[in-house]
Amino acid sequence: MKRSNPTWKPVLAAGLSLAMLAACSSNTTTTEGGAPAPQGSDAPASTPAPAGPKKEISISAFDRGVIAAEEGSYENNRWTKWINENAPAKVTWVPVPRGQAQQKLSTLVASGSAPDLIWEFDRNYIAQLANQGAIQPIDGYIEKYSTTLKKYLAEHPELKSAMTINGKMYAITSARSIEVIANHGIWIRQDWLDKLNLKAPTTTEELIEVAKKFKESDPDGNGKADTVPIVFNGNAVQILRALFSVNENQWYLDEGKLKFGRTLDRYKDSIAYQKSLFDQGLLDKEYITDSNFQRARQMWTTGKAGIYFGNWNMENEFKDLKKNVPDAKMVPMEPVASKYGKNGLYQELPANILVAFNSQMKEDKIEAAIKFLDWMMEKGDMYMKYGEENVHYKLVDGKIPQRLDADKYRKEVSYALEYAVVSDFSIEADWFPAMSAQDEVSQEYAKLKTQSLNTALKNKYRRDIAYSPDLPEVSQLIATFHPIATQIEVKAVTGGGAMTPEAAIEEVRKEWKRLGGDNVEKLAQEWYEKNKDFLK
């Protein structure tokens, strides 16, 4: 991934801050409705709005349920007001629940009430909207109306394949920063390893042996057999599959032929490994009912678990563990090698959010939306990511945004990331100590965070093609097939002798074929041959 220049954006932010000081030289500021805000208001200062009336546009946003009541709502808060005071367009934000985003957006599309700009991380969903005629190509409009984005995209050719559907540009995107390229991670209790004179495992077999020692040797020293070797959040099964170089929802090349992940022998081996861990009691056997993973998190943060399959960044879990077990040493661990070699844990593709344009938009609105996206990339994204300079962060070495108060940031800024639909500000792994709060625990974790990010990116994650086939037949089959295959897998892993991994993969392949898998594979292969030049 080509990195953006990290220095220009803070210089711009400093310039904006000077403008803000000038704008705020009186004792009051003006809110969106024109009423004076009280002295000492925490509302972000604003720069002078562009002259003349603004075009109104609407944009979807993920509602993750994290905004504090006193901050307002996803539709109306300090940042939506700041955007409308400073951006070249007036924006109405349309929240959709994160867990049902595609379902909600599809309902809005079907009813003709979808927002002007629709965004998702899932390229297959954007392709589905394109094939339905719900969104429109924008190649010519970018060339005609954009300055910042046009230049940025020319400098980032690796993003072209994400935006291109049926040979045309159907979405705008920007590159992920490295901390969001990385995703999954494994953590281990180094103090337990030291106490039991063990080394961190490097193979799937060694992982089982270390887990057994954690189960049998009372590493927490309380004289009770109450430790659980491995706990996890929702990423665990994907982590276990990644060890075998397979993901159930990806397509892989087998001697030039596309094959769906869940039909491969490697997938069978991942099921067998999960079953082995489960049968030996090395996983918490209540994980099936621990749907929100609060039990797993509690076991980790109270010092009862030794290995955590989760995310590369687990700051809250680290801090809560240190409160309960001050001497605990939680460290990141590399993925272990299987018979298929050493594969990286899941990493995202270079493209971040994909922003599509509603097919009902007229050219004047398209122009306003493109100029808004230019503005967001050039000026707005720093605020959406870090807040207001000298209120939520300060600049270190002229380029590194350092949070001033973690709790204030969490409450007042963290939710604003939903509005940064394009961004070119990238960080570096060794910035974390400077970016973090300066208390002892935060600094201890910041160093671990740098180590964890480097660990997460060290080994390349296997992805044979950049994107899965964006064909409706493929999407429809997988949507039907997924719950059936999952049920078979759960039965094999947790059902004792009810189903062997060999029987499970046979049943999975049978269901795939019954649902039309052979024809879908044929269509997928044709799609691959047509598009393989930009799928590398």
Phi, psi and omega in degrees: 000131178283127182277146173280156176294120186279354190266330187291326186294313176298325177300318177298316180299320179297320178297319178296323180297321177298318178298322180295319181299319178296318182293334186256019183294338174279175184275358179227155171244167183250131178278176184302322183278357177099351180281143180292137175275150181294154176301143180080008179301141178276001180298137180298140178292159183236158174264162180302134180288150176302147181290152176088163180293148180259143171291146178260132176228160177237145184222137176287158177210145178282128173266106181262003177069028185248000183279130180292146184303321182288347177278340181113224181228174177295335179279331190214107180202184184302327186275326175295323177293315180299318179301313184289338176280335190244335184280161179281000176224157175265125189249132167256122181267135183245097183288142173230137181302133184303318184289339179233034187300311184293320178299315181293316180297319179297323177296318178295320178298313183297328182271357181077016183243022179291151178294166180296314178250126181242127179231151179207160171277334188278109181295326179300323180291318177298319177297322178298316178296322178296315180293335178276351183080016182279339178233167187234154175293147185230012182310305184296325181291322177297315179298323186280320191247343187267150170241296184297310182296319181301315179294316182299314182293327176294330180275351182233069181296340180294347180271349188301317184296328180293325185271346188264123177227127183054036175081002182232157179278114181251001182204159173252141177215170173224164185284143174289143169285160188300329183288347174249355166291312176293150182220282185281163178199158176241133177240149181220151177279102179296326179294328175291317177302314182296317182298323183265007179057047181244158172253155177301136182294148179240350179229166178297325178293317179294326178299319178295318182294317178295318179299320177298317179297319178297328181283321193262344193251016176050057185293339178275354170070025181261005178076011181238150177272068187235015178269148178245122184300311189230127171234170185197163169259200186293351181274352192302312184296322177295325177295315180297323178290321181300329177301335180252020176056043179214149173226134188295337184255007179259159172257143182232153177268123177239101184053045176083359181251135178284130177230141180282138188308321185285355180257003185269156175300326180299326178294319176301318181294325177293323175297316180299321181290315175304316181298319179299315178298318182292312183297329180273003178071028181268350171250151172296118186287354176267010183296336180297322181265352180276065192294330178259005174062022178289327177295314179299316180297320180296318179297322179291311187286344175263006173083023182258000182232152187251336181225133182239116172271111184204234181253161177291333181248109182228060186296315182296319178296321178297310184293322178292323176297317181295327176295319184275326182227084188303332183271001181295143177236100180264120184229151177287150182231140176291154173297147180270157182272142172252190178293348178266006180098191183258117182248143174291158173284168189307130175232143180284161174286163183301326183285139179266226179302140175253115185256115183252157184252122179308134182294345179276354182290136174271168189297325181295322177288323178299317178301315180297319181294319180293319178293327174295315180295321173303313180296317181299317180290323185279323189230323192278331191294328178300320179292319181292331181270322190236348179091206183263133180298139181068002170247311180252337179207163169231158180270131175252132182057026176072006185212339187259116178283117181253122179296138180271329182209111185299319181292320179295319177298313182301318183284316193260342188236323193306324182289341184289348177304333180298337184268347180276071188287341168224149182198145176237019179268119182242145179256175174239150187301325184278006175281341191304317178300323179285328183283335188275164172303154190264006176291163189300314182292318179298321179290323176299316180290324181302320178294319176295325181296317175300314179298319182292318179296316178297322178295318182294331183263353187295319182252127183290133178281135183287123177213103187289328175228151186296321184221150177285157180304126181266061181246138181300325180297322179293311181300318182294318179296313183296322178299323178283321186287325188305306182295329179292312180295322179297319179297319178297316180297314180299320179298317181293319184287316189255355189267015180063236181271009184295326182205126177280160175302324179296317178292326181295313182292327177296317179292320178299313180295325178296316180293321177302314180293318181299325183275002178102023183300324181299315180293321179295321177298322178296315178295321179296320179295318177298318178298318180297313181299326181285328189246003191296339180296330179250014179261003183284000000 
